[in-house]
Amino acid sequence: MKISSSETIAKHGRPVDWRSLLAYVRALEDFTRSTPARLSARTFARINAAPAIQSPPVQEFEARDGCRLAYRAYAAAESRQVVVLIHGSAGYGDQMGIIARRLAAANVASAYTIDMRGHGLSDGRSGHAVRHPWQLIEDMGDFLGHVRETHPGARLCLAGHSAGGGLALGLSRSEAAGLIDGYLFLAPFLGLGCPANRPYFGGWVSLRALKLRALTLANLFGVARFNDATVVDFDIRETTDARYTANWSYNTMLAFGPGRWLPDAAPIPADKPVLVLAGDDDDCFAPELYADAFAIVAPHAAIRSAGPIGHWDLLVSDKAIAEMAGWLADHALADFVNKTRVDAAARSTPNRAAPKRLKEAS
């Protein structure tokens, strides 16, 4: 199933036609208002030390432009629920592997992890494989269509960590939203200018600010030929896996998230359950501000703490994964009960057309 790109991306909150250069510059200046921090050496200690898991084999999904996207499918024995997990900035799909394996092993949901283009084992130059600002929306919309076809009738939840949560928010504002039954946001990025963002994401990123401003101005005049230039660098010095991405192009930065924080954007519909989960000691975001942010993004969202853990700890924490599994199981059960009630009501409703048809037949 293909999700077509939209000619009116801006109305979905996509970052192609930002309202004004001034608004963007103000958000950028606020984001860089303090001296850049450096991530603590312990930031990646827990995920670096996480034990290797037995992963299913890598498979490939071909994007509409021929780019091969690497993914893994973790099959649950009987669950009628499926979760697609999106990694965060500079990350890769296997970062989400412990979550995926445990959800499938507990029969809570079949789970998919995927490497975005230019990340992990997927095609493209590292951090520079995105050709236009809504390409990741297209990639994930098409991949979600593939998952839907593979699991007809299943409940589909989209989960995203950090910038992957931002991409999930972008998808909620796109044509792909019709494929999604619920959202799981793991310490999400909600757009440049969101009050929950820590300056420089706690030291995780550094920005090439002059180049960023110049490219933004160029794009506002319709000049996109320089969008492959590097504008974001990541502090990966304490990481131990070679699959982390060192930097991003302008296009990748625009594509991997919802763009600028839009406090007047339409919320996620109330009939699509939302869970927001973050550690109290998150390195990149201020979790105490998520309640105010989600009062706009999804007023019905359940917002929970994963305890005194950091940004990347969330991906390997037993407590955090138990919270995810419990929430997913509760909503899968609720869907099953509701469907059973609807089916029972349909069976008990008299077929008033039948006597008429029988009389006519006689």
BELBEL-V157253 format. One record per residue. N is the residue number from 1. RES is the residue in three letters. SS is DSSP state (~ for helix, > for strand, _ for the rest). PSI is psi in radians with two decimals (NA if undefined). D_LAST is the distance of its C-alpha to the last C-alpha in whole Angstrom. Layout:
n:N res:RES ss:SS psi:PSI d_last:D_LAST
n:N res:RES ss:SS psi:PSI d_last:D_LAST
This chain:
n:1 res:MET ss:_ psi:2.18 d_last:47
n:2 res:LYS ss:_ psi:2.36 d_last:50
n:3 res:ILE ss:_ psi:2.05 d_last:51
n:4 res:SER ss:_ psi:2.59 d_last:52
n:5 res:SER ss:_ psi:2.63 d_last:56
n:6 res:SER ss:_ psi:2.50 d_last:56
n:7 res:GLU ss:_ psi:-0.20 d_last:58
n:8 res:THR ss:_ psi:0.95 d_last:58
n:9 res:ILE ss:~ psi:-0.62 d_last:59
n:10 res:ALA ss:~ psi:-0.59 d_last:61
n:11 res:LYS ss:~ psi:-0.31 d_last:59
n:12 res:HIS ss:~ psi:0.14 d_last:58
n:13 res:GLY ss:_ psi:0.19 d_last:61
n:14 res:ARG ss:_ psi:2.74 d_last:62
n:15 res:PRO ss:_ psi:0.31 d_last:66
n:16 res:VAL ss:_ psi:-0.84 d_last:66
n:17 res:ASP ss:_ psi:1.26 d_last:67
n:18 res:TRP ss:_ psi:2.63 d_last:69
n:19 res:ARG ss:_ psi:-0.67 d_last:69
n:20 res:SER ss:_ psi:2.66 d_last:73
n:21 res:LEU ss:~ psi:-0.64 d_last:76
n:22 res:LEU ss:~ psi:-0.77 d_last:78
n:23 res:ALA ss:~ psi:-0.70 d_last:75
n:24 res:TYR ss:~ psi:-0.79 d_last:75
n:25 res:VAL ss:~ psi:-0.69 d_last:79
n:26 res:ARG ss:~ psi:-0.74 d_last:79
n:27 res:ALA ss:~ psi:-0.69 d_last:76
n:28 res:LEU ss:~ psi:-0.76 d_last:78
n:29 res:GLU ss:~ psi:-0.64 d_last:81
n:30 res:ASP ss:~ psi:-0.68 d_last:80
n:31 res:PHE ss:~ psi:-0.54 d_last:79
n:32 res:THR ss:_ psi:0.56 d_last:82
n:33 res:ARG ss:_ psi:-0.29 d_last:84
n:34 res:SER ss:_ psi:2.99 d_last:86
n:35 res:THR ss:_ psi:2.35 d_last:88
n:36 res:PRO ss:_ psi:2.35 d_last:86
n:37 res:ALA ss:_ psi:2.93 d_last:85
n:38 res:ARG ss:_ psi:2.37 d_last:85
n:39 res:LEU ss:_ psi:2.51 d_last:83
n:40 res:SER ss:_ psi:2.62 d_last:84
n:41 res:ALA ss:_ psi:-0.42 d_last:85
n:42 res:ARG ss:_ psi:-0.09 d_last:82
n:43 res:THR ss:_ psi:-0.77 d_last:79
n:44 res:PHE ss:_ psi:0.10 d_last:78
n:45 res:ALA ss:~ psi:-0.75 d_last:80
n:46 res:ARG ss:~ psi:-0.75 d_last:77
n:47 res:ILE ss:~ psi:-0.55 d_last:74
n:48 res:ASN ss:~ psi:-0.61 d_last:77
n:49 res:ALA ss:_ psi:-0.04 d_last:77
n:50 res:ALA ss:_ psi:2.38 d_last:74
n:51 res:PRO ss:_ psi:2.58 d_last:73
n:52 res:ALA ss:_ psi:2.50 d_last:72
n:53 res:ILE ss:_ psi:2.78 d_last:68
n:54 res:GLN ss:_ psi:1.81 d_last:66
n:55 res:SER ss:_ psi:2.60 d_last:64
n:56 res:PRO ss:_ psi:2.84 d_last:61
n:57 res:PRO ss:_ psi:2.67 d_last:62
n:58 res:VAL ss:_ psi:2.36 d_last:63
n:59 res:GLN ss:> psi:2.97 d_last:60
n:60 res:GLU ss:> psi:2.40 d_last:60
n:61 res:PHE ss:> psi:2.25 d_last:57
n:62 res:GLU ss:> psi:2.06 d_last:58
n:63 res:ALA ss:_ psi:2.94 d_last:58
n:64 res:ARG ss:_ psi:-0.37 d_last:57
n:65 res:ASP ss:_ psi:0.15 d_last:61
n:66 res:GLY ss:_ psi:-0.13 d_last:61
n:67 res:CYS ss:_ psi:2.31 d_last:63
n:68 res:ARG ss:> psi:2.13 d_last:63
n:69 res:LEU ss:> psi:2.20 d_last:62
n:70 res:ALA ss:> psi:2.38 d_last:63
n:71 res:TYR ss:> psi:2.85 d_last:60
n:72 res:ARG ss:> psi:2.52 d_last:60
n:73 res:ALA ss:> psi:2.11 d_last:56
n:74 res:TYR ss:> psi:1.91 d_last:57
n:75 res:ALA ss:_ psi:2.27 d_last:53
n:76 res:ALA ss:_ psi:2.67 d_last:52
n:77 res:ALA ss:_ psi:-0.77 d_last:51
n:78 res:GLU ss:_ psi:-0.18 d_last:47
n:79 res:SER ss:_ psi:2.48 d_last:48
n:80 res:ARG ss:_ psi:0.50 d_last:45
n:81 res:GLN ss:> psi:2.56 d_last:48
n:82 res:VAL ss:> psi:2.46 d_last:50
n:83 res:VAL ss:> psi:2.28 d_last:53
n:84 res:VAL ss:> psi:2.17 d_last:55
n:85 res:LEU ss:> psi:2.23 d_last:59
n:86 res:ILE ss:> psi:2.19 d_last:61
n:87 res:HIS ss:_ psi:2.93 d_last:65
n:88 res:GLY ss:_ psi:-2.96 d_last:68
n:89 res:SER ss:_ psi:2.37 d_last:70
n:90 res:ALA ss:_ psi:0.12 d_last:72
n:91 res:GLY ss:_ psi:-2.80 d_last:70
n:92 res:TYR ss:_ psi:2.79 d_last:68
n:93 res:GLY ss:~ psi:-0.64 d_last:65
n:94 res:ASP ss:~ psi:-0.23 d_last:66
n:95 res:GLN ss:~ psi:-0.47 d_last:68
n:96 res:MET ss:~ psi:0.11 d_last:64
n:97 res:GLY ss:~ psi:-0.65 d_last:64
n:98 res:ILE ss:~ psi:-0.75 d_last:65
n:99 res:ILE ss:~ psi:-0.88 d_last:62
n:100 res:ALA ss:~ psi:-0.79 d_last:60
n:101 res:ARG ss:~ psi:-0.73 d_last:61
n:102 res:ARG ss:~ psi:-0.66 d_last:61
n:103 res:LEU ss:~ psi:-0.73 d_last:57
n:104 res:ALA ss:~ psi:-0.74 d_last:56
n:105 res:ALA ss:~ psi:-0.59 d_last:58
n:106 res:ALA ss:_ psi:-0.01 d_last:56
n:107 res:ASN ss:_ psi:0.49 d_last:53
n:108 res:VAL ss:_ psi:-0.73 d_last:53
n:109 res:ALA ss:_ psi:2.59 d_last:52
n:110 res:SER ss:> psi:2.58 d_last:52
n:111 res:ALA ss:> psi:2.57 d_last:55
n:112 res:TYR ss:> psi:2.36 d_last:56
n:113 res:THR ss:> psi:2.58 d_last:60
n:114 res:ILE ss:> psi:2.49 d_last:61
n:115 res:ASP ss:_ psi:2.17 d_last:64
n:116 res:MET ss:_ psi:2.72 d_last:64
n:117 res:ARG ss:_ psi:2.40 d_last:66
n:118 res:GLY ss:_ psi:0.22 d_last:69
n:119 res:HIS ss:_ psi:2.62 d_last:69
n:120 res:GLY ss:_ psi:-2.24 d_last:69
n:121 res:LEU ss:_ psi:0.07 d_last:68
n:122 res:SER ss:_ psi:2.82 d_last:66
n:123 res:ASP ss:_ psi:2.78 d_last:68
n:124 res:GLY ss:_ psi:2.67 d_last:70
n:125 res:ARG ss:_ psi:2.37 d_last:74
n:126 res:SER ss:_ psi:2.07 d_last:74
n:127 res:GLY ss:_ psi:0.00 d_last:73
n:128 res:HIS ss:_ psi:0.50 d_last:73
n:129 res:ALA ss:_ psi:-0.08 d_last:70
n:130 res:VAL ss:_ psi:2.28 d_last:68
n:131 res:ARG ss:_ psi:-0.34 d_last:68
n:132 res:HIS ss:_ psi:2.74 d_last:66
n:133 res:PRO ss:_ psi:-0.23 d_last:66
n:134 res:TRP ss:_ psi:0.31 d_last:62
n:135 res:GLN ss:~ psi:-0.63 d_last:62
n:136 res:LEU ss:~ psi:-0.54 d_last:61
n:137 res:ILE ss:~ psi:-0.77 d_last:58
n:138 res:GLU ss:~ psi:-0.83 d_last:57
n:139 res:ASP ss:~ psi:-0.88 d_last:58
n:140 res:MET ss:~ psi:-0.58 d_last:56
n:141 res:GLY ss:~ psi:-0.77 d_last:53
n:142 res:ASP ss:~ psi:-0.68 d_last:53
n:143 res:PHE ss:~ psi:-0.69 d_last:54
n:144 res:LEU ss:~ psi:-0.64 d_last:51
n:145 res:GLY ss:~ psi:-0.71 d_last:48
n:146 res:HIS ss:~ psi:-0.76 d_last:49
n:147 res:VAL ss:~ psi:-0.71 d_last:49
n:148 res:ARG ss:~ psi:-0.77 d_last:46
n:149 res:GLU ss:~ psi:-0.55 d_last:45
n:150 res:THR ss:~ psi:-0.52 d_last:46
n:151 res:HIS ss:_ psi:1.18 d_last:45
n:152 res:PRO ss:_ psi:2.33 d_last:41
n:153 res:GLY ss:_ psi:-0.11 d_last:40
n:154 res:ALA ss:_ psi:2.71 d_last:43
n:155 res:ARG ss:> psi:2.22 d_last:45
n:156 res:LEU ss:> psi:2.12 d_last:48
n:157 res:CYS ss:> psi:2.37 d_last:51
n:158 res:LEU ss:> psi:2.19 d_last:54
n:159 res:ALA ss:> psi:2.43 d_last:58
n:160 res:GLY ss:> psi:2.42 d_last:61
n:161 res:HIS ss:> psi:2.27 d_last:65
n:162 res:SER ss:_ psi:-2.11 d_last:67
n:163 res:ALA ss:~ psi:-0.45 d_last:67
n:164 res:GLY ss:~ psi:-0.55 d_last:64
n:165 res:GLY ss:~ psi:-0.62 d_last:62
n:166 res:GLY ss:~ psi:-0.68 d_last:63
n:167 res:LEU ss:~ psi:-0.67 d_last:61
n:168 res:ALA ss:~ psi:-0.69 d_last:58
n:169 res:LEU ss:~ psi:-0.72 d_last:59
n:170 res:GLY ss:~ psi:-0.71 d_last:59
n:171 res:LEU ss:~ psi:-0.56 d_last:56
n:172 res:SER ss:~ psi:-0.31 d_last:54
n:173 res:ARG ss:_ psi:0.28 d_last:55
n:174 res:SER ss:_ psi:3.14 d_last:54
n:175 res:GLU ss:~ psi:-0.36 d_last:51
n:176 res:ALA ss:~ psi:-0.23 d_last:51
n:177 res:ALA ss:~ psi:-0.50 d_last:50
n:178 res:GLY ss:~ psi:-0.29 d_last:46
n:179 res:LEU ss:~ psi:-0.20 d_last:47
n:180 res:ILE ss:_ psi:2.32 d_last:49
n:181 res:ASP ss:_ psi:-0.29 d_last:47
n:182 res:GLY ss:> psi:2.88 d_last:51
n:183 res:TYR ss:> psi:2.43 d_last:54
n:184 res:LEU ss:> psi:1.92 d_last:57
n:185 res:PHE ss:> psi:2.09 d_last:61
n:186 res:LEU ss:> psi:1.84 d_last:64
n:187 res:ALA ss:_ psi:1.07 d_last:67
n:188 res:PRO ss:_ psi:2.64 d_last:66
n:189 res:PHE ss:_ psi:2.18 d_last:67
n:190 res:LEU ss:_ psi:0.18 d_last:66
n:191 res:GLY ss:_ psi:2.62 d_last:68
n:192 res:LEU ss:> psi:2.19 d_last:71
n:193 res:GLY ss:_ psi:-0.16 d_last:73
n:194 res:CYS ss:_ psi:2.32 d_last:70
n:195 res:PRO ss:_ psi:-0.37 d_last:73
n:196 res:ALA ss:_ psi:-0.24 d_last:72
n:197 res:ASN ss:> psi:2.30 d_last:74
n:198 res:ARG ss:_ psi:2.56 d_last:77
n:199 res:PRO ss:~ psi:2.30 d_last:80
n:200 res:TYR ss:~ psi:0.39 d_last:79
n:201 res:PHE ss:~ psi:0.82 d_last:77
n:202 res:GLY ss:~ psi:0.22 d_last:80
n:203 res:GLY ss:~ psi:-0.02 d_last:82
n:204 res:TRP ss:_ psi:-0.59 d_last:79
n:205 res:VAL ss:> psi:2.67 d_last:79
n:206 res:SER ss:> psi:2.51 d_last:82
n:207 res:LEU ss:> psi:2.45 d_last:81
n:208 res:ARG ss:_ psi:1.40 d_last:83
n:209 res:ALA ss:~ psi:-0.74 d_last:83
n:210 res:LEU ss:~ psi:-0.75 d_last:85
n:211 res:LYS ss:~ psi:-0.66 d_last:82
n:212 res:LEU ss:~ psi:-0.78 d_last:79
n:213 res:ARG ss:~ psi:-0.73 d_last:80
n:214 res:ALA ss:~ psi:-0.74 d_last:81
n:215 res:LEU ss:~ psi:-0.64 d_last:78
n:216 res:THR ss:~ psi:-0.79 d_last:76
n:217 res:LEU ss:~ psi:-0.76 d_last:78
n:218 res:ALA ss:~ psi:-0.76 d_last:77
n:219 res:ASN ss:~ psi:-0.59 d_last:73
n:220 res:LEU ss:~ psi:-0.41 d_last:73
n:221 res:PHE ss:_ psi:0.19 d_last:75
n:222 res:GLY ss:_ psi:0.22 d_last:72
n:223 res:VAL ss:_ psi:1.88 d_last:75
n:224 res:ALA ss:_ psi:0.15 d_last:73
n:225 res:ARG ss:_ psi:-0.29 d_last:75
n:226 res:PHE ss:_ psi:0.26 d_last:77
n:227 res:ASN ss:_ psi:-0.08 d_last:74
n:228 res:ASP ss:_ psi:-0.02 d_last:75
n:229 res:ALA ss:_ psi:2.56 d_last:78
n:230 res:THR ss:> psi:2.29 d_last:79
n:231 res:VAL ss:> psi:-0.28 d_last:79
n:232 res:VAL ss:> psi:2.32 d_last:78
n:233 res:ASP ss:> psi:2.54 d_last:80
n:234 res:PHE ss:> psi:2.50 d_last:79
n:235 res:ASP ss:_ psi:1.52 d_last:81
n:236 res:ILE ss:_ psi:0.34 d_last:80
n:237 res:ARG ss:_ psi:-0.52 d_last:84
n:238 res:GLU ss:_ psi:0.03 d_last:83
n:239 res:THR ss:_ psi:2.73 d_last:80
n:240 res:THR ss:_ psi:0.05 d_last:80
n:241 res:ASP ss:_ psi:2.27 d_last:77
n:242 res:ALA ss:_ psi:-0.15 d_last:78
n:243 res:ARG ss:_ psi:-0.14 d_last:74
n:244 res:TYR ss:_ psi:2.57 d_last:75
n:245 res:THR ss:_ psi:2.31 d_last:75
n:246 res:ALA ss:_ psi:-0.58 d_last:79
n:247 res:ASN ss:> psi:2.97 d_last:78
n:248 res:TRP ss:> psi:2.60 d_last:75
n:249 res:SER ss:> psi:2.96 d_last:75
n:250 res:TYR ss:~ psi:-0.77 d_last:74
n:251 res:ASN ss:~ psi:-0.77 d_last:70
n:252 res:THR ss:~ psi:-0.72 d_last:70
n:253 res:MET ss:~ psi:-0.77 d_last:71
n:254 res:LEU ss:~ psi:-0.67 d_last:69
n:255 res:ALA ss:~ psi:-0.50 d_last:66
n:256 res:PHE ss:_ psi:1.17 d_last:66
n:257 res:GLY ss:_ psi:-3.07 d_last:65
n:258 res:PRO ss:_ psi:0.11 d_last:64
n:259 res:GLY ss:_ psi:-2.36 d_last:67
n:260 res:ARG ss:> psi:2.57 d_last:68
n:261 res:TRP ss:_ psi:2.21 d_last:67
n:262 res:LEU ss:_ psi:1.62 d_last:65
n:263 res:PRO ss:_ psi:-0.18 d_last:65
n:264 res:ASP ss:_ psi:0.23 d_last:63
n:265 res:ALA ss:_ psi:2.64 d_last:60
n:266 res:ALA ss:_ psi:2.39 d_last:56
n:267 res:PRO ss:_ psi:2.84 d_last:56
n:268 res:ILE ss:_ psi:2.32 d_last:54
n:269 res:PRO ss:_ psi:2.55 d_last:50
n:270 res:ALA ss:_ psi:-0.33 d_last:50
n:271 res:ASP ss:_ psi:0.04 d_last:47
n:272 res:LYS ss:_ psi:1.84 d_last:49
n:273 res:PRO ss:> psi:2.57 d_last:51
n:274 res:VAL ss:> psi:2.28 d_last:55
n:275 res:LEU ss:> psi:2.32 d_last:58
n:276 res:VAL ss:> psi:2.18 d_last:61
n:277 res:LEU ss:> psi:2.27 d_last:64
n:278 res:ALA ss:> psi:2.68 d_last:68
n:279 res:GLY ss:_ psi:2.64 d_last:71
n:280 res:ASP ss:_ psi:-0.44 d_last:73
n:281 res:ASP ss:_ psi:0.61 d_last:76
n:282 res:ASP ss:_ psi:2.35 d_last:74
n:283 res:ASP ss:_ psi:-0.54 d_last:77
n:284 res:CYS ss:_ psi:-0.42 d_last:75
n:285 res:PHE ss:> psi:2.78 d_last:73
n:286 res:ALA ss:_ psi:1.70 d_last:74
n:287 res:PRO ss:~ psi:-0.45 d_last:71
n:288 res:GLU ss:~ psi:-0.23 d_last:72
n:289 res:LEU ss:~ psi:-0.05 d_last:71
n:290 res:TYR ss:~ psi:-0.57 d_last:67
n:291 res:ALA ss:~ psi:-0.80 d_last:66
n:292 res:ASP ss:~ psi:-0.70 d_last:67
n:293 res:ALA ss:~ psi:-0.75 d_last:66
n:294 res:PHE ss:~ psi:-0.20 d_last:62
n:295 res:ALA ss:~ psi:-0.39 d_last:62
n:296 res:ILE ss:~ psi:-0.82 d_last:61
n:297 res:VAL ss:~ psi:-0.78 d_last:60
n:298 res:ALA ss:_ psi:1.54 d_last:57
n:299 res:PRO ss:_ psi:-0.38 d_last:58
n:300 res:HIS ss:_ psi:0.03 d_last:55
n:301 res:ALA ss:_ psi:2.50 d_last:57
n:302 res:ALA ss:> psi:2.18 d_last:59
n:303 res:ILE ss:> psi:2.08 d_last:62
n:304 res:ARG ss:> psi:2.67 d_last:64
n:305 res:SER ss:> psi:2.46 d_last:67
n:306 res:ALA ss:_ psi:0.21 d_last:68
n:307 res:GLY ss:_ psi:-2.99 d_last:71
n:308 res:PRO ss:_ psi:1.17 d_last:75
n:309 res:ILE ss:_ psi:2.90 d_last:74
n:310 res:GLY ss:_ psi:-2.99 d_last:75
n:311 res:HIS ss:_ psi:-0.86 d_last:73
n:312 res:TRP ss:_ psi:-0.33 d_last:72
n:313 res:ASP ss:~ psi:-0.53 d_last:72
n:314 res:LEU ss:~ psi:-0.49 d_last:69
n:315 res:LEU ss:~ psi:-0.20 d_last:68
n:316 res:VAL ss:_ psi:0.08 d_last:69
n:317 res:SER ss:_ psi:2.26 d_last:69
n:318 res:ASP ss:~ psi:-0.76 d_last:67
n:319 res:LYS ss:~ psi:-0.76 d_last:67
n:320 res:ALA ss:~ psi:-0.77 d_last:65
n:321 res:ILE ss:~ psi:-0.63 d_last:63
n:322 res:ALA ss:~ psi:-0.68 d_last:62
n:323 res:GLU ss:~ psi:-0.80 d_last:61
n:324 res:MET ss:~ psi:-0.84 d_last:59
n:325 res:ALA ss:~ psi:-0.75 d_last:57
n:326 res:GLY ss:~ psi:-0.75 d_last:57
n:327 res:TRP ss:~ psi:-0.79 d_last:55
n:328 res:LEU ss:~ psi:-0.76 d_last:53
n:329 res:ALA ss:~ psi:-0.72 d_last:52
n:330 res:ASP ss:~ psi:-0.76 d_last:51
n:331 res:HIS ss:~ psi:-0.56 d_last:49
n:332 res:ALA ss:~ psi:-0.72 d_last:47
n:333 res:LEU ss:~ psi:-0.74 d_last:46
n:334 res:ALA ss:~ psi:-0.72 d_last:45
n:335 res:ASP ss:~ psi:-0.73 d_last:43
n:336 res:PHE ss:~ psi:-0.79 d_last:41
n:337 res:VAL ss:~ psi:-0.79 d_last:41
n:338 res:ASN ss:~ psi:-0.73 d_last:39
n:339 res:LYS ss:~ psi:-0.69 d_last:37
n:340 res:THR ss:~ psi:-0.73 d_last:36
n:341 res:ARG ss:~ psi:-0.74 d_last:35
n:342 res:VAL ss:~ psi:-0.78 d_last:33
n:343 res:ASP ss:~ psi:-0.73 d_last:31
n:344 res:ALA ss:~ psi:-0.72 d_last:31
n:345 res:ALA ss:~ psi:-0.68 d_last:30
n:346 res:ALA ss:~ psi:-0.67 d_last:27
n:347 res:ARG ss:~ psi:-0.55 d_last:26
n:348 res:SER ss:~ psi:-0.18 d_last:26
n:349 res:THR ss:_ psi:2.16 d_last:24
n:350 res:PRO ss:_ psi:2.45 d_last:21
n:351 res:ASN ss:_ psi:1.58 d_last:18
n:352 res:ARG ss:~ psi:-0.28 d_last:17
n:353 res:ALA ss:~ psi:-0.37 d_last:15
n:354 res:ALA ss:~ psi:-0.84 d_last:12
n:355 res:PRO ss:~ psi:-0.68 d_last:11
n:356 res:LYS ss:~ psi:-0.77 d_last:10
n:357 res:ARG ss:~ psi:-0.68 d_last:9
n:358 res:LEU ss:~ psi:-0.72 d_last:6
n:359 res:LYS ss:~ psi:-0.76 d_last:5
n:360 res:GLU ss:~ psi:-0.64 d_last:5
n:361 res:ALA ss:~ psi:-0.53 d_last:4
n:362 res:SER ss:_ psi:NA d_last:0
